[in-house]
Amino acid sequence: MSKKVLAVLAAGLMLSACTHIIPKEWQAPTVEERGLQWAKRLCTQFGHTPGQVLTQCIEDRYDQYLLDHQR
């Protein structure tokens, strides 16, 4: 029985050590990545206020997303 437990623990350790080789597109996006995607989409689809730089619009919407989706 202890050999099985040891094998499971060893396999789990090996899998956790290999997470850096999983391609980025296979990994679930983080809250920050989702927030940036949302902010870009929102500012490009609905525009931003005249005289405001697009990056400033994205920064504002990104901050808003993070505040609304805190864990």
Steps between C-alpha positions, in 0.01 A plus 500: 500500500776747585666437163180606324477817706865576433449442126199734492692769689800463270277525192332809640835661571624425150185646343518816708865545406417474129229766485738753346522291182123504439433737208353834605194460275405179685504672840196678636535879481562682825271771632751760383509356147120486481485858626741623236312319222170643626639852522647489148176366354287753682710801399533396136133403453339793676771758452649722759437860595632761255845624593571189706781271393389142433752364748352721773154361421635146522676573829180642650285207386765251617499654848121489499501130404746409773298685763180327388656153489705485817514163663 
